[in-house]
């Protein structure tokens, strides 16, 4: 299980960063490619919050404790199972594709 960030909801408030005992998260300016994939309202929300969002560079260290899910005021984090040896970038791309089909 790893945390998946819904960038349309994330406001970069860093509660996930504060509560995670495994250093899974970082909060930084959203990548241009990720910003372009946001919905219209997601882009508005991102701009209103300084274009900050959470990323999970330490996802491999996640213990699925769920503290981040509970701490996120925007409910932008969920824990999901992924196939072994899948990096975050390709996972997020496939997750976005799946969400668009739904």
C-alpha positions, 0 to 999 in steps of 0.5 A: 500500500502506498499513498496516492495524492489527489492533486485536484484536492491537495492544497499543500498544507503539509499535514501529511508531512508533519504526521508521517513517521517514515518521511514519505512526503514532500510538499513543493510547487506542483510540476507543470505536467501535473498542473496541466492535468488538473481539472479547471477547479483543480487549477483554481484551487492550486493557484489559490494555494501557491501551487503547492502540492504533496508528492511521495518520493519516499513511497517505498518506505510507507508502512500504510499506517494511515496517519496521512489519510486522517490528517489531510483536511482536504481528504486528498490522500488514499492508500492504494495497493500497487503492483511491485516495481511500479514507480510513482510517476507511471502509477500516477499516470495510470491512476489519472487515466483510470479516473478519466475513464470513470 
